[in-house]
Amino acid sequence: MAYRCDLCGKGKIITKMGKHHKGVAGGKWKHRAPKTRRVLKPNLHIYNGVLNGVKGRWRLCTKCLRKVKGKALKSSKSSNASAADKKVSQKVKFG
């Protein structure tokens, strides 16, 4: 199972990070820090819902999750607003 976002494909990145260990920043070591490998992982969340017309359980990064939830919220608000407009237009008759 890959540690990857199902929507955008963002995954792990392996980097080299130079950092002095505590108490070693004197003498020759001041200019050359040992390089350590570090794995940077995306912040993944489990999302149960509809994505691209398919209902399922998705692993999304934070950015994609915000996009998906924002679209879902807008669509639910617009459907609720249109239903409310219909009720108001039926009750109030102009003229």
FIDRENVEX-23622 format. One line per field, with one value per atom (N, C-alpha, C, CB): atom name; residue number from 1; chain; x, z, y; residue in three letters. Coordinates in nm, 4 decimals, padded with zeros to 6 digits, m for minus. Glycine has a CB too. Layout:
a CA	...
k NUM	...
c A	...
X X	...
Z Z	...
Y Y	...
r ALA	...
% end
This chain:
a N	CA	C	CB	N	CA	C	CB	N	CA	C	CB	N	CA	C	CB	N	CA	C	CB	N	CA	C	CB	N	CA	C	CB	N	CA	C	CB	N	CA	C	CB	N	CA	C	CB	N	CA	C	CB	N	CA	C	CB	N	CA	C	CB	N	CA	C	CB	N	CA	C	CB	N	CA	C	CB	N	CA	C	CB	N	CA	C	CB	N	CA	C	CB	N	CA	C	CB	N	CA	C	CB	N	CA	C	CB	N	CA	C	CB	N	CA	C	CB	N	CA	C	CB	N	CA	C	CB	N	CA	C	CB	N	CA	C	CB	N	CA	C	CB	N	CA	C	CB	N	CA	C	CB	N	CA	C	CB	N	CA	C	CB	N	CA	C	CB	N	CA	C	CB	N	CA	C	CB	N	CA	C	CB	N	CA	C	CB	N	CA	C	CB	N	CA	C	CB	N	CA	C	CB	N	CA	C	CB	N	CA	C	CB	N	CA	C	CB	N	CA	C	CB	N	CA	C	CB	N	CA	C	CB	N	CA	C	CB	N	CA	C	CB	N	CA	C	CB	N	CA	C	CB	N	CA	C	CB	N	CA	C	CB	N	CA	C	CB	N	CA	C	CB	N	CA	C	CB	N	CA	C	CB	N	CA	C	CB	N	CA	C	CB	N	CA	C	CB	N	CA	C	CB	N	CA	C	CB	N	CA	C	CB	N	CA	C	CB	N	CA	C	CB	N	CA	C	CB	N	CA	C	CB	N	CA	C	CB	N	CA	C	CB	N	CA	C	CB	N	CA	C	CB	N	CA	C	CB	N	CA	C	CB	N	CA	C	CB	N	CA	C	CB	N	CA	C	CB	N	CA	C	CB	N	CA	C	CB	N	CA	C	CB	N	CA	C	CB	N	CA	C	CB	N	CA	C	CB	N	CA	C	CB	N	CA	C	CB	N	CA	C	CB	N	CA	C	CB	N	CA	C	CB	N	CA	C	CB	N	CA	C	CB	N	CA	C	CB	N	CA	C	CB	N	CA	C	CB	N	CA	C	CB	N	CA	C	CB	N	CA	C	CB
k 1	1	1	1	2	2	2	2	3	3	3	3	4	4	4	4	5	5	5	5	6	6	6	6	7	7	7	7	8	8	8	8	9	9	9	9	10	10	10	10	11	11	11	11	12	12	12	12	13	13	13	13	14	14	14	14	15	15	15	15	16	16	16	16	17	17	17	17	18	18	18	18	19	19	19	19	20	20	20	20	21	21	21	21	22	22	22	22	23	23	23	23	24	24	24	24	25	25	25	25	26	26	26	26	27	27	27	27	28	28	28	28	29	29	29	29	30	30	30	30	31	31	31	31	32	32	32	32	33	33	33	33	34	34	34	34	35	35	35	35	36	36	36	36	37	37	37	37	38	38	38	38	39	39	39	39	40	40	40	40	41	41	41	41	42	42	42	42	43	43	43	43	44	44	44	44	45	45	45	45	46	46	46	46	47	47	47	47	48	48	48	48	49	49	49	49	50	50	50	50	51	51	51	51	52	52	52	52	53	53	53	53	54	54	54	54	55	55	55	55	56	56	56	56	57	57	57	57	58	58	58	58	59	59	59	59	60	60	60	60	61	61	61	61	62	62	62	62	63	63	63	63	64	64	64	64	65	65	65	65	66	66	66	66	67	67	67	67	68	68	68	68	69	69	69	69	70	70	70	70	71	71	71	71	72	72	72	72	73	73	73	73	74	74	74	74	75	75	75	75	76	76	76	76	77	77	77	77	78	78	78	78	79	79	79	79	80	80	80	80	81	81	81	81	82	82	82	82	83	83	83	83	84	84	84	84	85	85	85	85	86	86	86	86	87	87	87	87	88	88	88	88	89	89	89	89	90	90	90	90	91	91	91	91	92	92	92	92	93	93	93	93	94	94	94	94	95	95	95	95
c A	A	A	A	A	A	A	A	A	A	A	A	A	A	A	A	A	A	A	A	A	A	A	A	A	A	A	A	A	A	A	A	A	A	A	A	A	A	A	A	A	A	A	A	A	A	A	A	A	A	A	A	A	A	A	A	A	A	A	A	A	A	A	A	A	A	A	A	A	A	A	A	A	A	A	A	A	A	A	A	A	A	A	A	A	A	A	A	A	A	A	A	A	A	A	A	A	A	A	A	A	A	A	A	A	A	A	A	A	A	A	A	A	A	A	A	A	A	A	A	A	A	A	A	A	A	A	A	A	A	A	A	A	A	A	A	A	A	A	A	A	A	A	A	A	A	A	A	A	A	A	A	A	A	A	A	A	A	A	A	A	A	A	A	A	A	A	A	A	A	A	A	A	A	A	A	A	A	A	A	A	A	A	A	A	A	A	A	A	A	A	A	A	A	A	A	A	A	A	A	A	A	A	A	A	A	A	A	A	A	A	A	A	A	A	A	A	A	A	A	A	A	A	A	A	A	A	A	A	A	A	A	A	A	A	A	A	A	A	A	A	A	A	A	A	A	A	A	A	A	A	A	A	A	A	A	A	A	A	A	A	A	A	A	A	A	A	A	A	A	A	A	A	A	A	A	A	A	A	A	A	A	A	A	A	A	A	A	A	A	A	A	A	A	A	A	A	A	A	A	A	A	A	A	A	A	A	A	A	A	A	A	A	A	A	A	A	A	A	A	A	A	A	A	A	A	A	A	A	A	A	A	A	A	A	A	A	A	A	A	A	A	A	A	A	A	A	A	A	A	A	A	A	A	A	A	A	A	A	A	A	A	A	A	A	A	A	A	A	A	A	A	A	A	A	A	A	A	A	A
X 00.0848	00.0000	00.0893	m00.0965	00.0819	00.1669	00.1181	00.1721	00.2137	00.1818	00.1691	00.2914	00.0527	00.0333	m00.1098	00.0673	m00.1286	m00.2617	m00.3326	m00.2527	m00.4600	m00.5348	m00.5788	m00.6551	m00.5799	m00.6267	m00.5115	m00.7044	m00.4116	m00.3042	m00.1773	m00.2706	m00.1641	m00.0478	00.0724	m00.0092	00.0552	00.1669	00.2119	00.1269	00.3431	00.3947	00.5169	00.4280	00.5921	00.7105	00.8223	00.7576	00.9030	01.0203	01.1388	01.0012	01.2479	01.3679	01.4666	01.4306	01.5101	01.6010	01.7250	01.5315	01.8276	01.9464	01.9458	02.0790	01.9604	01.9513	02.0833	01.8316	02.1463	02.2713	02.2445	02.3660	02.2904	02.2672	02.3796	02.1287	02.4321	02.5326	02.4664	02.6091	02.5342	02.4855	02.5150	02.5506	02.4463	02.4574	02.6008	02.3559	02.6599	02.7922	02.9082	02.8022	02.8865	02.9928	03.0187	02.9580	02.9648	02.9731	03.0983	02.8504	03.2109	03.3358	03.4439	03.3810	03.5464	03.6599	03.6235	03.7122	03.6732	03.6503	03.5032	03.7359	03.4324	03.2932	03.2021	03.2457	03.2533	03.1707	03.1264	03.2473	03.2113	03.1832	03.1185	03.3095	03.1335	03.0802	02.9954	03.1954	02.8672	02.7763	02.7497	02.6436	02.7349	02.7037	02.5639	02.7143	02.5547	02.4267	02.3496	02.4481	02.2278	02.1438	02.0252	02.0966	01.9831	01.8676	01.7413	01.8702	01.6447	01.5184	01.4045	01.5112	01.2984	01.1827	01.0710	01.1367	01.0286	00.9189	00.7923	00.9477	00.6901	00.5660	00.4535	00.5292	00.3589	00.2441	00.1497	00.1688	00.0752	m00.0214	m00.1506	m00.0472	m00.1658	m00.2797	m00.3935	m00.2370	m00.5159	m00.6373	m00.7276	m00.7106	m00.8070	m00.9044	m01.0328	m00.9303	m01.0848	m01.2086	m01.3061	m01.1825	m01.4193	m01.5254	m01.6311	m01.5870	m01.6444	m01.7426	m01.7276	m01.7302	m01.7900	m01.7905	m01.6762	m01.9266	m01.5975	m01.4862	m01.4862	m01.3500	m01.5000	m01.5082	m01.6231	m01.3754	m01.7347	m01.8524	m01.8487	m01.8719	m01.7457	m01.7321	m01.7308	m01.6025	m01.8186	m01.8237	m01.7219	m01.9660	m01.6459	m01.5458	m01.4698	m01.4499	m01.3634	m01.2747	m01.1447	m01.2493	m01.1108	m00.9974	m00.8949	m01.0439	m00.7681	m00.6611	m00.6177	m00.5404	m00.6474	m00.6200	m00.5245	m00.7500	m00.4395	m00.3548	m00.4424	m00.2357	m00.3902	m00.4694	m00.5216	m00.3865	m00.4401	m00.4805	m00.5983	m00.3621	m00.5911	m00.6991	m00.8249	m00.6550	m00.8086	m00.9229	m00.9989	m00.8774	m00.9267	m00.9914	m01.0668	m00.8878	m01.0081	m01.0753	m01.2039	m00.9815	m01.1950	m01.3106	m01.4218	m01.2699	m01.3864	m01.4884	m01.5488	m01.4280	m01.4683	m01.5194	m01.6206	m01.4051	m01.5915	m01.6850	m01.8142	m01.6206	m01.8022	m01.9209	m02.0067	m01.8803	m01.9420	m02.0145	m02.0864	m01.9187	m02.0188	m02.0816	m02.2020	m01.9800	m02.1877	m02.2980	m02.4168	m02.2519	m02.3920	m02.5037	m02.5711	m02.4550	m02.4915	m02.5496	m02.6347	m02.4389	m02.5866	m02.6617	m02.7916	m02.5757	m02.7880	m02.9106	m03.0097	m02.8790	m02.9609	m03.0493	m03.1052	m02.9747	m03.0236	m03.0686	m03.1739	m02.9499	m03.1541	m03.2510	m03.3848	m03.1965	m03.3827	m03.5065	m03.5779	m03.4774	m03.4999	m03.5591	m03.6186	m03.4537	m03.5508	m03.6021	m03.7353	m03.5001	m03.7471	m03.8719	m03.9870	m03.8558	m03.9591	m04.0630	m04.1077	m04.0128	m04.0121	m04.0444	m04.1235	m03.9159	m04.0813	m04.1505	m04.2935	m04.0719	m04.3171	m04.4512	m04.5412	m04.4465	m04.4837	m04.5628	m04.5951	m04.4887	m04.4964	m04.5129	m04.5495	m04.3831	m04.6629	m04.7021	m04.7035	m04.8415	m04.6350	m04.6268	m04.7395	m04.4878	m04.7984	m04.8913	m05.0308	m04.8807
Z 00.0000	00.0000	00.0000	00.1226	m00.1016	m00.1158	m00.0278	m00.2613	00.0261	00.1067	00.0106	00.2176	m00.0539	m00.1634	m00.1639	m00.2984	m00.2036	m00.2153	m00.3358	m00.2287	m00.3189	m00.4277	m00.5345	m00.3727	m00.5032	m00.5996	m00.6793	m00.5276	m00.6103	m00.6812	m00.6976	m00.6083	m00.6216	m00.6359	m00.5544	m00.7785	m00.4631	m00.3795	m00.2900	m00.2938	m00.2824	m00.2053	m00.1239	m00.2967	m00.0825	00.0001	m00.0814	00.0608	m00.0146	m00.0754	00.0156	m00.0956	m00.0415	00.0365	00.0129	m00.0019	00.1210	00.1103	00.1944	00.1542	00.1699	00.2552	00.3337	00.1715	00.4642	00.5504	00.6253	00.6494	00.6142	00.6849	00.8164	00.6000	00.9237	01.0556	01.1491	01.1120	01.2250	01.3249	01.4432	01.3699	01.4968	01.6196	01.7355	01.6429	01.8443	01.9581	02.0139	02.0684	02.0270	02.0860	01.9920	02.2013	01.8614	01.7682	01.6707	01.6920	01.6932	01.5948	01.6121	01.6038	01.6437	01.6554	01.5712	01.8010	01.5364	01.4601	01.3161	01.5246	01.2631	01.1237	01.0957	01.0865	01.1960	01.1773	01.1564	01.2958	01.1819	01.1654	01.0200	01.2115	00.9254	00.7846	00.7165	00.7134	00.7756	00.7101	00.8094	00.6534	00.7856	00.8710	00.8084	00.8935	00.8884	00.8306	00.7690	00.9382	00.6516	00.5809	00.6244	00.4258	00.6693	00.7086	00.6139	00.8566	00.5824	00.4946	00.5765	00.4249	00.5189	00.5873	00.4894	00.6466	00.5370	00.4528	00.4911	00.4674	00.3956	00.4177	00.3613	00.3516	00.4470	00.4059	00.3986	00.5027	00.3062	00.2994	00.4168	00.1656	00.4527	00.5621	00.5053	00.6280	00.5159	00.4562	00.5560	00.4035	00.5046	00.5838	00.5119	00.6073	00.5884	00.5313	00.5050	00.6262	00.3821	00.3444	00.2918	00.2376	00.3577	00.3131	00.2425	00.4322	00.1146	00.0403	m00.1092	00.0747	m00.1835	m00.3293	m00.3857	m00.3875	m00.4721	m00.5368	m00.6832	m00.4682	m00.7726	m00.9176	m00.9528	m00.9692	m00.8829	m00.9109	m00.8552	m01.0555	m00.7779	m00.7209	m00.5690	m00.7726	m00.5038	m00.3587	m00.3046	m00.3074	m00.2028	m00.1479	m00.0335	m00.2549	00.0055	00.1121	00.0471	00.2198	00.0626	m00.0083	00.0915	m00.1014	00.0507	00.1289	00.0554	00.1498	00.1145	00.0503	00.1346	00.0260	00.0658	00.1380	00.1836	00.0480	00.2717	00.3321	00.2270	00.4359	00.1296	00.0254	m00.0558	m00.0681	m00.0961	m00.1743	m00.0901	m00.2306	00.0374	00.1263	00.1388	00.2647	00.1514	00.1607	00.0330	00.1898	m00.0824	m00.2105	m00.2217	m00.3276	m00.1873	m00.2006	m00.1054	m00.1739	00.0189	00.1164	00.0793	00.2580	00.0223	m00.0203	m00.1329	m00.0645	m00.2287	m00.3395	m00.2892	m00.4463	m00.1958	m00.1408	m00.0637	m00.0496	00.0104	00.0889	m00.0024	00.1829	m00.1103	m00.2047	m00.2741	m00.3092	m00.3137	m00.3847	m00.2918	m00.4441	m00.1652	m00.0722	m00.0400	00.0577	m00.0286	m00.0021	m00.1197	00.0262	m00.2410	m00.3587	m00.3738	m00.4863	m00.3430	m00.3537	m00.2457	m00.3431	m00.1247	m00.0178	m00.0506	00.1163	m00.1076	m00.1420	m00.2525	m00.1851	m00.3510	m00.4599	m00.4102	m00.5747	m00.3177	m00.2611	m00.1789	m00.1740	m00.1045	m00.0239	m00.1138	00.0706	m00.2251	m00.3192	m00.3790	m00.4313	m00.4096	m00.4663	m00.3682	m00.5063	m00.2400	m00.1374	m00.1216	m00.0034	m00.1203	m00.1045	m00.2254	m00.0855	m00.3451	m00.4655	m00.4721	m00.5927	m00.4172	m00.4166	m00.3171	m00.3832	m00.2019	m00.0986	m00.1364	00.0342	m00.1898	m00.2200	m00.3678	m00.1859	m00.3941	m00.5317	m00.5538	m00.5634	m00.6543	m00.6826	m00.7787	m00.7420	m00.7557	m00.8524	m00.8143	m00.9685
Y m00.1178	00.0000	00.1240	m00.0001	00.2043	00.3213	00.4357	00.3653	00.5108	00.6276	00.7455	00.6540	00.7538	00.8484	00.8995	00.7832	01.0254	01.0854	01.0248	01.2410	00.9876	00.9253	01.0243	00.8550	01.1535	01.2529	01.3152	01.3621	01.3679	01.4383	01.3549	01.5657	01.2457	01.1591	01.2028	01.1515	01.2973	01.3412	01.2258	01.4650	01.2033	01.0913	01.1291	00.9767	01.0267	01.0473	01.1107	00.9146	01.1940	01.2555	01.2247	01.4113	01.1764	01.1486	01.2622	01.0101	01.3272	01.4407	01.4151	01.5715	01.4926	01.4917	01.6212	01.4756	01.6072	01.7238	01.7391	01.7114	01.8555	01.8803	01.9489	01.9642	01.8885	01.9464	01.9034	01.9034	01.9972	01.9642	01.8969	02.0897	01.7986	01.7373	01.8312	01.5977	01.8134	01.9039	01.9024	01.8646	02.0219	02.0354	02.0069	01.9462	01.9979	01.9646	02.0793	01.8373	02.1954	02.3028	02.3879	02.3905	02.3268	02.4023	02.3394	02.4105	02.4145	02.3616	02.3332	02.2356	02.2211	02.1849	02.1542	02.0652	02.1031	02.0644	02.1842	01.9847	02.3034	02.4227	02.4389	02.5475	02.3976	02.4196	02.2994	02.4552	02.1824	02.0629	01.9831	01.9750	01.9858	01.9093	01.7738	01.9857	01.6682	01.5368	01.5374	01.4260	01.4765	01.4727	01.3480	01.4738	01.3689	01.2564	01.2497	01.2697	01.1270	01.1091	01.1259	00.9703	01.1941	01.2162	01.1920	01.3593	01.1285	01.0999	01.1957	00.9511	01.2782	01.3717	01.3089	01.5110	01.2966	01.2317	01.3336	01.1180	01.3162	01.4069	01.3820	01.3897	01.4834	01.4747	01.4152	01.6162	01.2830	01.2139	01.1976	01.0776	01.2064	01.1882	01.0895	01.3238	01.0166	00.9240	01.0012	00.8020	00.9919	01.0598	00.9555	01.1712	00.9426	00.8527	00.9350	00.7734	00.9184	00.9963	00.9768	01.1431	01.0671	01.0581	01.1415	01.1052	01.0803	01.1481	01.1077	01.1136	01.2034	01.1791	01.0842	01.1212	01.0971	01.0163	00.8751	01.0092	00.8420	00.7077	00.7189	00.6370	00.6420	00.6437	00.5445	00.6106	00.5862	00.4962	00.5587	00.4536	00.4919	00.5382	00.5829	00.4261	00.7095	00.7685	00.8199	00.8824	00.8152	00.8760	01.0020	00.7769	01.1174	01.2451	01.3284	01.3218	01.4052	01.5007	01.6174	01.5513	01.6991	01.8058	01.9033	01.8806	01.9368	02.0324	01.9789	02.0632	01.8518	01.7913	01.7745	01.6557	01.7412	01.7254	01.8569	01.6764	01.9666	02.0981	02.1316	02.2070	02.0968	02.1216	02.0402	02.0879	01.9107	01.8216	01.8632	01.6758	01.8933	01.9338	02.0691	01.9400	02.1591	02.2892	02.2755	02.3788	02.1875	02.1641	02.1011	02.0740	02.0059	01.9396	02.0386	01.8225	02.1281	02.2275	02.3264	02.3020	02.3705	02.4637	02.4009	02.5097	02.2752	02.2097	02.1878	02.0754	02.1543	02.1343	02.2672	02.0667	02.3744	02.5066	02.5521	02.6100	02.5307	02.5757	02.4961	02.5619	02.3671	02.2875	02.3285	02.1367	02.3573	02.4040	02.5416	02.4079	02.6285	02.7628	02.7589	02.8490	02.6731	02.6665	02.6110	02.5797	02.5162	02.4629	02.5697	02.3391	02.6497	02.7566	02.8648	02.8177	02.8973	02.9973	02.9529	03.0229	02.8248	02.7730	02.7875	02.6265	02.7583	02.7704	02.9147	02.7164	03.0070	03.1480	03.1987	03.2307	03.1583	03.2064	03.1513	03.1659	03.0345	02.9794	03.0535	02.8306	03.0940	03.1611	03.3051	03.1582	03.3749	03.5167	03.5326	03.5966	03.5931	03.6189	03.7701	03.5557	03.8126	03.9550	03.9938	03.9918	04.1145	04.1653	04.1667	04.0942
r MET	MET	MET	MET	ALA	ALA	ALA	ALA	TYR	TYR	TYR	TYR	ARG	ARG	ARG	ARG	CYS	CYS	CYS	CYS	ASP	ASP	ASP	ASP	LEU	LEU	LEU	LEU	CYS	CYS	CYS	CYS	GLY	GLY	GLY	GLY	LYS	LYS	LYS	LYS	GLY	GLY	GLY	GLY	LYS	LYS	LYS	LYS	ILE	ILE	ILE	ILE	ILE	ILE	ILE	ILE	THR	THR	THR	THR	LYS	LYS	LYS	LYS	MET	MET	MET	MET	GLY	GLY	GLY	GLY	LYS	LYS	LYS	LYS	HIS	HIS	HIS	HIS	HIS	HIS	HIS	HIS	LYS	LYS	LYS	LYS	GLY	GLY	GLY	GLY	VAL	VAL	VAL	VAL	ALA	ALA	ALA	ALA	GLY	GLY	GLY	GLY	GLY	GLY	GLY	GLY	LYS	LYS	LYS	LYS	TRP	TRP	TRP	TRP	LYS	LYS	LYS	LYS	HIS	HIS	HIS	HIS	ARG	ARG	ARG	ARG	ALA	ALA	ALA	ALA	PRO	PRO	PRO	PRO	LYS	LYS	LYS	LYS	THR	THR	THR	THR	ARG	ARG	ARG	ARG	ARG	ARG	ARG	ARG	VAL	VAL	VAL	VAL	LEU	LEU	LEU	LEU	LYS	LYS	LYS	LYS	PRO	PRO	PRO	PRO	ASN	ASN	ASN	ASN	LEU	LEU	LEU	LEU	HIS	HIS	HIS	HIS	ILE	ILE	ILE	ILE	TYR	TYR	TYR	TYR	ASN	ASN	ASN	ASN	GLY	GLY	GLY	GLY	VAL	VAL	VAL	VAL	LEU	LEU	LEU	LEU	ASN	ASN	ASN	ASN	GLY	GLY	GLY	GLY	VAL	VAL	VAL	VAL	LYS	LYS	LYS	LYS	GLY	GLY	GLY	GLY	ARG	ARG	ARG	ARG	TRP	TRP	TRP	TRP	ARG	ARG	ARG	ARG	LEU	LEU	LEU	LEU	CYS	CYS	CYS	CYS	THR	THR	THR	THR	LYS	LYS	LYS	LYS	CYS	CYS	CYS	CYS	LEU	LEU	LEU	LEU	ARG	ARG	ARG	ARG	LYS	LYS	LYS	LYS	VAL	VAL	VAL	VAL	LYS	LYS	LYS	LYS	GLY	GLY	GLY	GLY	LYS	LYS	LYS	LYS	ALA	ALA	ALA	ALA	LEU	LEU	LEU	LEU	LYS	LYS	LYS	LYS	SER	SER	SER	SER	SER	SER	SER	SER	LYS	LYS	LYS	LYS	SER	SER	SER	SER	SER	SER	SER	SER	ASN	ASN	ASN	ASN	ALA	ALA	ALA	ALA	SER	SER	SER	SER	ALA	ALA	ALA	ALA	ALA	ALA	ALA	ALA	ASP	ASP	ASP	ASP	LYS	LYS	LYS	LYS	LYS	LYS	LYS	LYS	VAL	VAL	VAL	VAL	SER	SER	SER	SER	GLN	GLN	GLN	GLN	LYS	LYS	LYS	LYS	VAL	VAL	VAL	VAL	LYS	LYS	LYS	LYS	PHE	PHE	PHE	PHE	GLY	GLY	GLY	GLY
% end
